Amino acid sequence: MSAKLAERLTIVAEKSRPAPDGGFLLNGAEVEVELPFEPVRYLVHGWQSWSLATWLDPARSLPPQKPRRLHPMQLDPAYASLPRPHGSWLGAVETPEDGILLLGALGLEAHVELDGRRLRGRYESGSGEWFVGAGDETTVFSRYADMLEKRFGKGRVERPPRVWCSWYSLYTAIDENILHQALNDLANLPFDVFQVDDGWQRAIGDWEPNAKFPSGMDVLSARIQASGRTAGLWLAPLIVVPSAPLYQQHPDWLLRDEKGNPVSAGFNWGEPLFALDTTHPAVLEWLAALMQKVRGWGYDYLKLDFLYAGALPGKRYLDLPRETAYRNGLKVLREAMGDAYFLTCGAPILPSIGLCDGMRIGPDVADIWIPYRDAVLLANPTVPGGQNALRTSLHRLWLAPLLHTDPDVVYFRSQRCSLSPQEKSLLQDLSLVAGFRATSDLPRWWTDEERQQVRAWLERRPRVKRLGRYLFKIDDREVDFGPHIELPPAPQGWQKLQGNLFGWLGSQAAVLRALHKNGQRLLQKMRAENS
Ligand code: 9PG
C-alpha cells in the first residue's frame, strides 16, 4: 500500500496494526475503512461456488435475482435483501492509483458491504481478524490468499486431473450401458478421471444405485479403472428430499428454523430440498459411513455438491456458528474419504479452503451462452449458462494458490450445442487459464475434427500469463475475456413485467414440479436416442 494512501485511510477497529508487507491487520466484530476517494468499482464476492462474483459500478443496484424460492441455493440467504453492494468475507474497491483496496476477513461468518465511502466488515458472531491491503490487484489477492492458507491450509494434490464428467450431455438420463459406451468411445484419450454425475442414485439422501445401474456401482468403477482412469462419483451428502426414506426416518437430523420447521435449501429435481445438521453426531456418523461406502465401491474422486446446505442459517443440535458447523462436517467427510480427490461444488468458499483439493468456482455452464428467461428476464447471474460461468469464475481465480479452481466443463461438440465457435473457445481458454480441464461431451457426438481438438487440448502444457484483470497470454496468443462478461442490463418495461411474472411462477412448487416433469420427458427421449 502506498504510504500516501495508508495515511489517508480512516480505520475503525478494536485493534489495528501494520501488516508485515504493507497494509493492516485489524481485529474486531465490526470494522470500517473510510476511503479518501469515491470508489469507481466494487468487487461483489458471492458466498458459494454458484453465487455471483464480479466488479460493479457501486451506483448500479442489482435487480433482485429471481425466483426467490431458489435463493437458498444461489446466494447467502441471510444477506439476500441488503440494499448496498456487499459480499461474503471480502470486498474491494478500485483506487484512483490504478490498484485496488481489499478488506478481507481471515475468519468465518464474515460479510463486507460498501456504504458510500465506507467499507464495513462484520462478523456474525464474535470477533475476528481482517486484512486491509492496497496496491496491484494480483499482489493484494495473493497476499490475502497467503494469509488464508496460514489459517485454513490448502489442497494436497499437485496437478489437477483431466476429467470426463457425465453431467452436461445427458444430465440425469444416464444409465450403465450409456456410460460403458462412453468409456469405450473415449478409447485412449488422456482423461485421468471418468466421473459419474447425478442420475445414478435412488434419491437425494438415498445413496444406493437405482434401477438404471443394475450391476452395481462397484462393477462400473472396476470398468473405469480397467481403462486406466480414476473412477469419480457425484453426491450431494448434505441435502435430502422428502421422497428419500431418510427424511421420514430421521426428522431430528434436519436443520430447522426458530419455529422448528425444516430450513429450505432450495428446490430441485421436482422437490423441495432440506439440509442435514452437521453438528448432530448421528449425521456425522452417517456421512462418514457414506464416504467409506463409496470409497469401498472403488470411487477415488468425489464431487460433493450442494454443500452450502450445511452452512445455511438455522438452529442446530450444537449451538455453533453456521460456517463453523459446516467446516466441522466437511472435516468429517474429508477424513472419512481418506486420500480420495475431493472436489467441492455449490460450496461456501472460505469455509471449504484447506479441506478440499479442488473447488467449482462459478455457476454451471450450459450449451447456451445467455439463457434469456433466466439470465435476462429473471436477472439471475447464477443460473447455468456460458457467460455466467465465465464471469464468476474469472473473479475467483485468486483462489488458485489454495485449491484447484474448476471453472466447469468445456464443449467441443457442435451436435446438441448452441454455443458459437467463439463461445466454445472462450470456455476452452478459461479452462487453460484456470488450470482445470473437464468436458462432458458424449464422445459419439464428436466429429473426427472435434475429437482431434479434444486430444490437443488434453495434451497441452500451456504457458499462461496474466496480463490484466481479464487479459491473459496463453502461449503466444492474447485472450481478452473483458468484452464477454458484462451483466445483462436490468429488465425494463415489458421485460420487467415478464420477469415479475416468471419470478412469481418460478417460486410456485407446482410450476417447478411441472417444469421438472417436462424436462424429464425430454431427457428420456434423449436417453433413448443415445442407447
Ligand atoms: C447435478 C448438477 C451437476 C452440476 C452442479 C449442480 O437448480 N439449481 O440452481 C442448480 C444449480 C446447480 C446445479 C443444479 C441445479 O448443478 O453444479 O455440475 O453436478 O448439480 O445435479
Boltz pocket constraint, residues with backbone or C-beta under 6 A from the ligand:
constraints:
  - pocket:
      binder: B
      contacts: [[A, 50], [A, 70], [A, 73], [A, 74], [A, 167], [A, 197], [A, 198], [A, 234], [A, 267], [A, 268], [A, 305], [A, 345], [A, 346], [A, 363], [A, 364], [A, 382]]
      max_distance: 6.0
